[in-house]
Amino acid sequence: MKTFMKHGVFVKWYESGGLDRNQVYYYINLNQFSTNLENTQKDNFLNAPKSLQKEVMKNKG
């Protein structure tokens, strides 16, 4: 279920937590991508270096 906020509220929220746009969308994409993996695949993927995760998500996205 998506919750709609006034324009800019999401940005203010993640910036207040010390995150930037790239970090936020990395974590969103990481969650979406890993949800479709089986347990062993998910564990391996989530324990891989961030650079490898990004490359895999870019190629499979």
Secondary structure, 3 states (H helix, E strand, C coil): CCCCCCCCHHHHHHHHCCCCHHHHHHHHHHHHHHHCCCHHHHHHHHHCCHHHHHHHHHHHC
